[in-house]
Amino acid sequence: MRSKLSVQMYTIRDHTKTAAAMAESLQKIASIGYPAVQLSAVEAMQGEEPEVSAETAAAMLADNGLKCIATHRDWKDLRDNTEKEIEFHKILDCNYAAVGGIPSDYERTLDGYRRWVADAAEVAARLKPEGIKFGHHNHSHEFFRPERGGPTFADILIEEGADDFMLELDLYWINHAGVSCERILERCRGRVPVIHLKDKEMLSPTDNNSTMCPIGEGTLDWKHIIPACEKAGVEWYAIEQDECRRDAFDCLKSSFEYLADLQF
């Protein structure tokens, strides 16, 4: 299991604002034992002239024995500057590009999701010959059902997306929506090379308030969920804790230790 664990860098976004901070953060990730990262929300790599280029990032990763297993990229760049995005991912030796959600210029309606899925198919088709997969990261709102008896937004993504349209499932948000993680994983079998994990800690026994916490410190049933992930063909488990109530690296260490030793 430990060989499949990675860090979604969004978790430590406050520690990647400069090249020096990014280098130090990658060293800490490697020292915990993680073999890989997903590059997302790395401020030092953003902008027209980033402090950390793809080449520099690749060197930093190599220096720490880390692999880049996925990215979150801007939809408009993927759509309009596909060749540049292909070059970016090849420099990083990364074969998976995802978006963090449906772009804002598509309405959150069934028709809006259908339009985006159709446009996403064109981007996926341009990336595929270069060995790069394309996917979508969910939150809880994708499981909203706008019409009684009709499909959810997630149904559109799963059922109307092409077979080479990947689903970067975030299991916390699926659980938060009151949906079975195991059932969604079964429906997405073969299309989930990378998924996101975080746990949910209940703050009170008398209401439904909850917060994110390291894996194994919350209420998600990992001893049943992880086997469902394996059956679905998950290649990489990216730990993404959006909010940390203690040091983010300590949270990542706790998640790693729990999952690395998990028996199922």
Secondary structure by P-SEA (a helix, b strand, c coil): ccccbbbcccccccccccaaaaaaaaaaaaaacccccccccccccccccccccaaaaaaaaaaacccccbbbbbccccccaaaaaaaaaaaacccbbbbccccccccccaaaaaaaaaaaaaaaaaacccccccccccccccccccccccccaaaaaaccccccccccccaaaaaaacccaaaaaaaaccccccbbbbbbbbccccccbbbbbcccccccccaaaaaaaaaacccbbbbbcccccccaaaaaaaaaaaaaaccc
